[in-house]
Amino acid sequence: MVADSEKFAEEDKKIKERIDSKNSMENYVTQMKSTVTDKEKLGSKLDSEDVSTILEAIDETADWMNANDEAGKDEIDDKLKELQTICDPIITKVYGSSGGDSGGVSWEDDDDEDFNEDL
């Protein structure tokens, strides 16, 4: 039994990492969509073109996730970074034009799997 558990430990680790990446992607998508559509949050400060750009990128990412349900951790991480390269500059621009007060929210990509839940 010990040999079997060791044998599957690496596979279990890869599955967990994939699930963690998928959850990070889903959290980012959900938070970003909420942020740009909620007029009490950042949504009221974004122009309609920026909102459309972000929502289109979110929709494309969601379509990709649905079509690639078995994607690996690296593929999911790459897709998340791709989405972040679209969304983060827009969000940063708005925070910069509003005096730089982000209310403690950081949109910088620091390779941390934790995303700010206060969005």
Summary of the structure (lengths in Angstrom):
residues: 119
radius of gyration: 17.0
end to end distance: 45.3
largest distance: 60.4
contacts: 291
relative contact order: 0.14
helix: 71%
strand: 0%
